Amino acid sequence: MVPPTMLPADGSKGSSEESIAYLCHKLRTPLTSGLGFLQLALRQERQREDPSNLHNLEMVDAQMRRISAMIDELARSGGEDS
């Protein structure tokens, strides 16, 4: 079921491609923001004398980038089954 906030203004369900595009947009927005803040944290941690959290931040960065790539792939495929 498509959440009400994902439905077009006229109340119709629209195509699955439109729903996927909308969902990808809604996922990318907070992810992009999170990646930006993470880059700041990584930069600060690398400048510390004892970057004890660097490995953990790098792991989070890798996973967030993996999620971003999955969203991009979903958007490109338009949700079509392979």
Steps between C-alpha positions, in 0.01 A plus 500: 500500500631844409503743795264797451796740480625310193177531303460760226294809588197369310484193729580244232767243564702601193751275336751293690780695329367824647473342844854366478632837385323671789627243750856534371478877537366468855783259591776702336419825678581392859777268378676785320474716810636220716790442262588870516509501879696175497761655270542784751540252784754298300701813420504603866591150617790480251639826639501373858822386656337168596230419242349218707161512328631524145447131419140508623420817304657350186283189541186715528609701195549183295157366595325831431666516158389141436141598581531803273620277214206264558256793482666620179471152349133479599436840341679396178317170475165663568412205716488259208567138582815356345 
